[in-house]
Amino acid sequence: MLTRTGIHAIRAMAALAETPDGAYAGAAAIAERIDAPRNYLGKLLQTLSRVGLVESQKGLGGGFRLRLRPQKITLLDIVDPIEHVSRWSGCILGRESCSEDNPCALHLRWKKVRDEYLKMLEKTTVADLLGDESMLQRNFGG
């Protein structure tokens, strides 16, 4: 359900969470670590900076670091600015008028899956991803 961009964003945030306190990590180093294109990752990190999850510093010793503690950053915080998953309210079959009162054939099933997916993103933090590199690789590639 996540795009490649969403996966890269989550993996980059997990990599930043492992950066020592007060230190910055360069986009190139993060890109290499998570196997993402360098320029693409730099732009993605700038997006995360604009929404307040990451701070950046230019120049020698600069780069990116988390603005908040890993325990405070949810996967929804990371993915939503990129993929707008919190706005997934339309009909999965593309009908214009699909609702609780006028559901399509998949409405109730899609609503259940969508709601559980969003709940998982809301309840899972970057801290939950740390310390189990094999879990990161299994679930997010690499």
Residue frames relative to the residue before (quaternion, step in Angstrom):
aa qw qx qy qz dx dy dz
M 1.0000 0.0000 0.0000 0.0000 0.00 0.00 0.00
L 0.6563 0.4688 -0.3168 0.4991 3.58 1.23 -0.22
T 0.4354 -0.6552 0.5442 0.2916 3.53 -1.12 0.67
R 0.6779 -0.4571 0.3705 0.4408 3.55 -1.29 0.17
T 0.6210 0.5460 -0.3354 0.4513 3.59 1.05 -0.76
G 0.6545 0.5125 -0.3060 0.4640 3.58 0.93 -0.87
I 0.6426 0.5146 -0.3087 0.4764 3.57 1.02 -0.83
H 0.6524 0.5012 -0.3157 0.4728 3.60 0.92 -0.86
A 0.6413 0.5279 -0.3297 0.4487 3.59 0.97 -0.81
I 0.6611 0.4941 -0.3053 0.4750 3.60 0.91 -0.88
R 0.6795 0.4851 -0.2994 0.4619 3.59 0.86 -0.91
A 0.6336 0.5199 -0.3324 0.4666 3.61 1.03 -0.73
M 0.6561 0.5017 -0.3159 0.4669 3.59 0.95 -0.81
A 0.6307 0.5099 -0.3349 0.4797 3.60 1.03 -0.71
A 0.6409 0.5093 -0.3242 0.4741 3.60 0.99 -0.79
L 0.6528 0.5038 -0.3141 0.4705 3.61 0.97 -0.80
A 0.6226 0.5521 -0.3405 0.4378 3.58 1.06 -0.69
E 0.6836 0.4659 -0.2765 0.4891 3.57 1.18 -0.50
T 0.4721 0.6468 -0.4475 0.3982 3.58 1.30 0.05
P 0.5407 -0.6320 0.4298 0.3514 3.64 -0.87 0.83
D 0.6290 -0.5530 0.3939 0.3787 3.57 -1.12 0.71
G 0.8191 0.2459 -0.2017 0.4775 3.53 -0.98 0.92
A 0.6417 0.5253 -0.3238 0.4555 3.60 1.22 -0.33
Y 0.3060 -0.7111 0.6026 0.1937 3.52 -1.31 0.44
A 0.2176 -0.7478 0.6119 0.1376 3.55 -1.19 0.62
G 0.4389 -0.7031 0.5002 0.2507 3.55 -0.95 0.89
A 0.6123 -0.5709 0.4090 0.3631 3.54 -1.16 0.66
A 0.6396 0.5356 -0.3376 0.4359 3.60 0.97 -0.79
A 0.6649 0.4978 -0.3050 0.4659 3.59 0.95 -0.85
I 0.6490 0.4975 -0.3184 0.4795 3.57 0.98 -0.81
A 0.6425 0.5348 -0.3216 0.4447 3.58 0.92 -0.92
E 0.6592 0.4976 -0.3105 0.4705 3.56 0.94 -0.85
R 0.6604 0.5288 -0.3070 0.4359 3.57 0.92 -0.90
I 0.7890 0.3075 -0.1635 0.5062 3.58 0.91 -0.87
D 0.4339 -0.7315 0.4273 0.3068 3.56 1.34 0.20
A 0.4310 0.6568 -0.4869 0.3818 3.55 0.76 1.16
P 0.5786 -0.5694 0.4362 0.3882 3.61 -1.12 0.50
R 0.5547 -0.6763 0.3859 0.2933 3.58 -0.83 1.06
N 0.7095 0.4521 -0.2746 0.4655 3.61 0.70 -1.05
Y 0.6269 0.5419 -0.3130 0.4641 3.54 1.04 -0.86
L 0.6813 0.4821 -0.2932 0.4663 3.59 0.89 -0.90
G 0.6080 0.5549 -0.3517 0.4458 3.59 1.02 -0.72
K 0.6653 0.4851 -0.2935 0.4857 3.59 0.97 -0.86
L 0.6355 0.5272 -0.3215 0.4634 3.57 1.03 -0.78
L 0.6586 0.4971 -0.3023 0.4771 3.59 0.98 -0.83
Q 0.6117 0.5293 -0.3479 0.4739 3.59 1.09 -0.62
T 0.6136 0.5321 -0.3390 0.4748 3.59 1.04 -0.73
L 0.6774 0.4787 -0.2881 0.4785 3.58 0.91 -0.90
S 0.6018 0.5433 -0.3462 0.4720 3.57 1.18 -0.53
R 0.6566 0.5285 -0.3077 0.4414 3.59 0.94 -0.88
V 0.7191 0.4095 -0.2561 0.4997 3.61 1.10 -0.60
G 0.6079 -0.6395 0.3171 0.3477 3.57 1.28 0.25
L 0.5129 0.6504 -0.4246 0.3656 3.60 1.19 0.27
V 0.7754 0.2166 -0.0719 0.5888 3.53 1.16 -0.74
E 0.1628 -0.7443 0.6289 0.1549 3.55 -1.16 0.52
S 0.2018 -0.7855 0.5766 0.0990 3.52 -1.11 0.69
Q 0.0956 -0.7596 0.6410 0.0544 3.49 -1.28 0.54
K 0.3183 -0.7515 0.5496 0.1786 3.55 -0.86 0.98
G 0.7045 0.4902 -0.3419 0.3826 3.50 -1.33 0.28
L 0.7636 -0.3612 0.2847 0.4532 3.50 -1.42 -0.08
G 0.8088 0.1917 -0.1776 0.5269 3.56 -0.79 1.02
G 0.5283 0.6459 -0.3943 0.3849 3.55 1.30 0.07
G 0.2094 0.7519 -0.6109 0.1330 3.48 -1.35 -0.17
F 0.6166 -0.5273 0.4317 0.3941 3.53 -1.05 -0.85
R 0.0567 0.7569 -0.6511 0.0000 3.51 -1.32 0.49
L 0.6184 -0.5437 0.4106 0.3917 3.54 -1.25 0.39
R 0.3822 -0.7071 0.5475 0.2327 3.55 -1.07 0.73
L 0.7631 0.2584 -0.1294 0.5781 3.58 1.20 -0.62
R 0.6164 -0.5176 0.4311 0.4077 3.57 -1.28 0.28
P 0.6074 -0.5837 0.3886 0.3733 3.64 -1.03 0.67
Q 0.6266 0.5540 -0.3315 0.4365 3.60 1.12 -0.62
K 0.6930 0.4821 -0.2571 0.4704 3.58 1.24 -0.45
I 0.6712 0.4780 -0.2863 0.4889 3.59 1.27 -0.24
T 0.1857 -0.7930 0.5729 0.0919 3.56 -0.60 1.15
L 0.6283 -0.5148 0.4110 0.4138 3.54 -1.27 0.30
L 0.6023 0.5463 -0.3633 0.4548 3.59 1.09 -0.59
D 0.6028 0.5547 -0.3533 0.4519 3.61 1.03 -0.76
I 0.7009 0.4764 -0.2568 0.4646 3.57 0.99 -0.87
V 0.7608 0.4282 -0.2085 0.4409 3.55 0.75 -1.10
D 0.6365 0.5896 -0.3482 0.3551 3.59 0.90 -0.83
P 0.6645 0.4912 -0.3474 0.4434 3.68 0.83 -0.71
I 0.6872 0.4716 -0.2649 0.4849 3.57 1.21 -0.51
E 0.8279 0.2367 -0.0727 0.5032 3.55 0.80 -1.07
H 0.3161 -0.7973 0.4660 0.2173 3.59 1.31 -0.11
V 0.1561 0.8409 -0.5025 0.1266 3.58 1.04 0.81
S 0.6032 0.5694 -0.3742 0.4146 3.62 1.07 -0.54
R 0.6774 0.4732 -0.2912 0.4822 3.59 1.23 -0.28
W 0.4016 0.7121 -0.4839 0.3121 3.59 1.23 0.26
S 0.2678 0.7848 -0.5180 0.2099 3.54 0.21 1.20
G 0.5375 0.6501 -0.3951 0.3637 3.56 1.24 -0.20
C 0.6567 -0.5042 0.3989 0.3942 3.50 -1.34 0.23
I 0.4651 -0.6900 0.4824 0.2736 3.57 -0.87 0.95
L 0.6983 0.4295 -0.2634 0.5085 3.59 1.19 -0.47
G 0.5626 -0.6557 0.3577 0.3544 3.58 1.29 0.08
R 0.4001 0.7106 -0.4904 0.3074 3.58 1.20 0.24
E 0.4942 -0.6661 0.4731 0.2970 3.57 -1.08 0.73
S 0.7926 0.2169 -0.1165 0.5578 3.58 0.98 -0.75
C 0.2536 0.7310 -0.5802 0.2543 3.52 0.05 1.35
S 0.2069 0.7721 -0.5690 0.1934 3.57 -0.65 1.11
E 0.7185 -0.3846 0.3276 0.4781 3.54 -1.31 -0.12
D 0.7033 0.4640 -0.2618 0.4707 3.59 1.03 -0.78
N 0.7880 0.1470 -0.0578 0.5950 3.56 1.15 -0.64
P 0.0578 0.8622 -0.5013 0.0456 3.62 0.63 1.11
C 0.4423 -0.6235 0.5652 0.3101 3.52 -1.28 0.51
A 0.7325 -0.4340 0.2923 0.4355 3.58 -1.28 0.06
L 0.7616 0.3586 -0.1984 0.5020 3.62 1.12 -0.58
H 0.3556 0.7952 -0.4552 0.1843 3.59 1.27 -0.16
L 0.7264 0.4413 -0.2673 0.4540 3.59 0.64 -1.05
R 0.6512 0.5018 -0.3200 0.4709 3.60 1.00 -0.78
W 0.6618 0.4989 -0.3044 0.4697 3.60 0.93 -0.91
K 0.6342 0.5338 -0.3324 0.4498 3.60 0.92 -0.87
K 0.6580 0.5097 -0.3092 0.4601 3.59 0.93 -0.87
V 0.6738 0.4817 -0.2892 0.4799 3.59 0.88 -0.94
R 0.6588 0.5170 -0.3044 0.4539 3.60 0.87 -0.96
D 0.6797 0.4959 -0.2917 0.4550 3.57 0.87 -0.95
E 0.6554 0.4963 -0.3090 0.4781 3.61 0.99 -0.80
Y 0.6323 0.5332 -0.3194 0.4625 3.57 1.02 -0.83
L 0.6764 0.4785 -0.2903 0.4788 3.59 0.88 -0.94
K 0.6303 0.5286 -0.3340 0.4603 3.59 1.02 -0.75
M 0.6358 0.5175 -0.3263 0.4706 3.60 1.00 -0.80
L 0.6592 0.4995 -0.3072 0.4708 3.60 0.94 -0.84
E 0.6656 0.5091 -0.2937 0.4600 3.59 1.04 -0.78
K 0.7525 0.4176 -0.2107 0.4636 3.58 1.01 -0.79
T 0.6532 0.4867 -0.3146 0.4873 3.61 1.23 -0.28
T 0.1653 -0.7978 0.5759 0.0672 3.56 -0.79 1.06
V 0.6646 -0.4622 0.3924 0.4367 3.53 -1.33 0.19
A 0.6084 0.5624 -0.3491 0.4378 3.60 1.03 -0.76
D 0.6209 0.5526 -0.3415 0.4386 3.60 1.05 -0.68
L 0.6762 0.5057 -0.2880 0.4518 3.59 1.16 -0.57
L 0.6107 0.6013 -0.3423 0.3852 3.57 1.19 -0.48
G 0.7876 0.3705 -0.2527 0.4225 3.52 -1.26 0.47
D 0.7446 0.2708 -0.2080 0.5736 3.57 1.23 0.01
E 0.1640 -0.8328 0.5246 0.0661 3.54 0.42 1.29
S 0.6289 0.5317 -0.3552 0.4421 3.59 1.00 -0.72
M 0.6123 0.5323 -0.3517 0.4669 3.61 1.09 -0.64
L 0.6313 0.5215 -0.3323 0.4681 3.58 0.95 -0.82
Q 0.6838 0.4815 -0.2933 0.4631 3.58 0.86 -0.91
R 0.6496 0.5165 -0.3238 0.4542 3.60 0.93 -0.84
N 0.7929 0.3671 -0.1749 0.4539 3.56 0.79 -1.01
F 0.8114 0.2382 -0.1134 0.5216 3.58 1.06 -0.58
G 0.5809 -0.6171 0.3657 0.3847 3.61 1.19 0.39
G 0.5550 0.6061 -0.4527 0.3460 3.54 -1.27 0.15
